[in-house]
Amino acid sequence: MANIKDSYFKKAILCLLALVMNVSGIFMLSGCNNKSNSVNITDFWEYNVKFQGEIIEWQPQFADNVEPLYYTYLSFHNGEQVLDENMPKDRVLIFNTEKEYSAIFTNKVNVNFSTDTLVISTFTTSYPVSNWRLKKLYKSDEQLNVTFVRYRQKGVDDATRPIQKWIAVKMSKQNASSTKLTIETRTV
């Protein structure tokens, strides 16, 4: 009789332990994601920033014959690396009209160009799978400043061959004569 009780007791303890480990694992996985689509309203209230879609990553579909004009230095396209040193490593494109946008891209976007501006940032990175977050977006004089943060997990090497990453942000109508893109890295 004692063996039967011990057997049930051991099975109950093992089941309870497995349940606790599963629940702990779920909490650990959900707590490790630093990707945030939220915007700190205190930083961006003036510009009414909204992300385009649920995630901020965006893959362009180009109009005919313009794609190579928007490549970034050292990124790979069609199996070949862009080695032209005259190409920028990053750029920020500002679209205030549907005509400006559709001259380059064929993607359909949910932007009312009469009230909104679409800001598309693109840059070469070897860390496309890292978590990226918009940190700052502000206008200083006539320059639009965009800052993204790449969150790097400590001890995780997630580097790949360089690719061109695209991130789109929708904001209230803005005019700017120049742009500046800053990318910061934080280890978590």
C-alpha positions in Angstrom: 0.0 0.0 0.0 2.9 2.4 0.8 4.3 1.8 -2.7 1.0 2.9 -4.3 0.9 6.1 -2.3 4.6 6.8 -3.0 3.9 6.2 -6.7 1.0 8.6 -6.8 2.8 11.1 -4.7 5.8 11.0 -7.1 3.6 11.4 -10.2 1.7 14.3 -8.5 5.0 16.0 -7.7 6.4 15.5 -11.2 3.2 16.8 -12.8 3.2 19.9 -10.5 6.9 20.5 -11.3 6.2 20.2 -15.1 3.3 22.6 -14.8 5.4 25.2 -12.9 8.3 24.9 -15.4 5.9 25.4 -18.3 4.3 28.4 -16.8 7.7 29.9 -15.9 8.9 29.3 -19.4 5.9 31.2 -20.9 6.5 34.1 -18.6 10.2 34.1 -19.4 9.7 34.1 -23.2 7.0 36.8 -23.1 9.2 39.0 -20.8 12.3 38.8 -23.1 10.8 40.6 -26.1 12.0 44.1 -26.2 10.3 44.8 -29.5 7.8 47.6 -28.8 5.4 49.2 -31.2 4.4 51.7 -28.6 5.5 55.3 -28.8 6.3 57.3 -25.8 3.6 60.0 -26.1 5.6 62.5 -24.1 8.4 62.4 -26.7 6.1 62.5 -29.8 2.9 64.3 -28.9 3.7 67.2 -31.2 4.0 65.0 -34.3 1.2 62.5 -33.6 3.5 59.6 -34.6 1.8 56.3 -35.6 3.5 53.2 -36.7 2.5 51.9 -40.1 0.9 48.5 -39.4 1.5 46.3 -36.3 5.3 46.1 -36.7 7.6 48.9 -37.8 9.5 46.8 -40.4 8.5 47.4 -43.9 9.4 45.7 -47.2 9.3 48.0 -50.2 7.8 47.1 -53.6 9.5 49.4 -56.1 8.1 51.1 -59.2 9.9 50.1 -62.4 13.6 50.8 -62.7 14.1 52.8 -59.5 15.1 50.1 -57.0 18.9 50.4 -57.5 18.7 54.1 -56.9 17.7 53.4 -53.3 20.1 50.7 -52.4 22.4 51.4 -49.4 26.2 50.8 -49.3 27.4 47.3 -48.4 23.9 45.8 -48.5 23.2 42.7 -50.6 20.7 42.6 -53.5 20.2 39.8 -55.9 23.2 38.0 -54.4 25.6 40.8 -54.9 26.9 43.4 -52.5 26.6 47.1 -53.2 30.2 48.3 -53.2 29.7 51.7 -54.7 31.1 54.1 -52.1 28.9 56.9 -53.4 25.8 55.1 -52.2 24.7 56.1 -48.7 24.8 53.7 -45.7 21.4 55.1 -44.7 18.7 57.5 -45.8 15.4 58.9 -44.7 12.7 59.5 -47.3 9.9 61.9 -46.5 6.6 61.7 -48.5 4.0 64.4 -48.3 2.0 63.4 -51.4 0.7 60.3 -53.0 2.5 61.3 -56.2 5.9 61.5 -54.5 5.4 58.1 -52.9 4.0 56.3 -55.9 6.9 57.5 -58.1 9.1 55.2 -56.1 6.9 52.5 -54.4 3.9 50.4 -55.4 3.1 49.2 -51.9 -0.4 50.3 -50.7 -0.1 52.3 -47.5 -2.8 53.5 -45.1 -1.7 57.2 -45.2 -3.9 60.2 -45.8 -1.4 62.4 -47.4 -3.5 65.5 -47.0 -3.0 65.3 -43.2 -0.1 62.9 -42.8 3.5 62.5 -43.7 5.1 59.1 -44.3 8.8 58.8 -43.2 10.7 55.8 -44.5 14.1 55.1 -43.0 16.4 52.6 -44.7 19.9 51.5 -43.7 22.4 48.7 -44.0 22.6 46.4 -41.0 24.1 43.1 -40.1 21.4 42.7 -37.4 18.1 42.5 -39.1 16.5 40.1 -36.5 17.3 42.3 -33.5 14.5 44.1 -31.9 14.3 47.7 -33.2 12.4 50.6 -31.6 11.8 54.2 -32.5 13.4 56.3 -29.8 13.1 59.9 -31.1 11.5 61.7 -33.9 11.7 65.4 -33.9 12.2 68.5 -36.1 14.9 71.0 -35.4 14.8 74.0 -37.6 14.2 72.4 -41.0 15.8 69.0 -40.2 13.8 65.9 -39.3 15.8 63.8 -36.9 15.0 60.1 -36.5 16.7 57.8 -33.9 16.2 54.0 -33.7 17.6 51.7 -31.1 18.7 48.2 -31.8 18.3 46.0 -28.7 21.0 43.3 -28.7 20.7 40.3 -26.3 23.8 39.9 -24.2 25.7 36.8 -25.3 23.7 36.3 -28.5 25.4 36.6 -31.8 22.6 37.4 -34.3 24.7 38.9 -37.0 24.0 38.1 -40.6 25.4 39.3 -43.9 24.5 43.0 -44.4 21.0 43.6 -45.6 19.0 46.7 -46.2 16.4 47.3 -43.5 13.3 49.5 -44.1 11.2 51.1 -41.4 8.1 53.3 -42.0 6.6 55.8 -39.6 3.4 57.7 -40.2 3.2 61.2 -38.6 1.2 64.4 -38.8 2.1 66.6 -41.8 5.6 67.9 -41.7 7.9 69.7 -44.1 11.7 69.3 -43.7 14.5 70.2 -46.0 17.0 67.7 -44.5 17.1 64.6 -42.5 19.4 62.8 -40.0 19.2 59.2 -39.0 20.8 57.9 -35.9 21.1 54.3 -34.8 21.9 53.3 -31.3 22.7 49.9 -29.9 21.7 48.7 -26.4 22.6 45.4 -24.8 19.9 43.8 -22.7 
